[in-house]
């Protein structure tokens, strides 16, 4: 079977003909004038002292929770994998603060 034959067979399967029209020309737009970037504060407060996680994170033993057990099958059905995905884990950061990481349920 030649490439032309395959192309003809595929063309027969298509409903209607493919269009070979042109797109409209884009409208002309003026350039954006040069300017200086600006940022605006969205919260009140004085600076400093807050809200970060310090390295290193150390996982706290026995503080994991899990989602329901899941089963994953290979496409040919030969392999089956049973696993329990992590739902959350608790860590202690470098400053001794508790950090909880919550993982989304993929189901």
Secondary structure in CASP SS format (residue, H / E / C, confidence):
PFRMAT SS
TARGET T0000
AUTHOR 0000-0000-0000
METHOD secondary structure of the structure
MODEL  1
X C 1.00
X C 1.00
X H 1.00
X H 1.00
X H 1.00
X H 1.00
X H 1.00
X H 1.00
X H 1.00
X H 1.00
X H 1.00
X H 1.00
X H 1.00
X C 1.00
X C 1.00
X C 1.00
X C 1.00
X C 1.00
X C 1.00
X C 1.00
X C 1.00
X C 1.00
X C 1.00
X C 1.00
X C 1.00
X C 1.00
X C 1.00
X C 1.00
X C 1.00
X C 1.00
X C 1.00
X C 1.00
X C 1.00
X C 1.00
X C 1.00
X C 1.00
X C 1.00
X C 1.00
X C 1.00
X C 1.00
X C 1.00
X C 1.00
X C 1.00
X C 1.00
X C 1.00
X C 1.00
X C 1.00
X C 1.00
X C 1.00
X C 1.00
X C 1.00
X C 1.00
X C 1.00
X C 1.00
X C 1.00
X C 1.00
X C 1.00
X E 1.00
X E 1.00
X C 1.00
X C 1.00
X C 1.00
X C 1.00
X C 1.00
X E 1.00
X E 1.00
X E 1.00
X E 1.00
X E 1.00
X E 1.00
X E 1.00
X E 1.00
X E 1.00
X C 1.00
X C 1.00
X C 1.00
X C 1.00
X C 1.00
X C 1.00
X E 1.00
X E 1.00
X E 1.00
X E 1.00
X E 1.00
X E 1.00
X E 1.00
X E 1.00
X E 1.00
X E 1.00
X E 1.00
X E 1.00
X E 1.00
X C 1.00
X C 1.00
X C 1.00
X C 1.00
X C 1.00
X E 1.00
X E 1.00
X E 1.00
X E 1.00
X E 1.00
X C 1.00
X C 1.00
X C 1.00
X C 1.00
X C 1.00
END
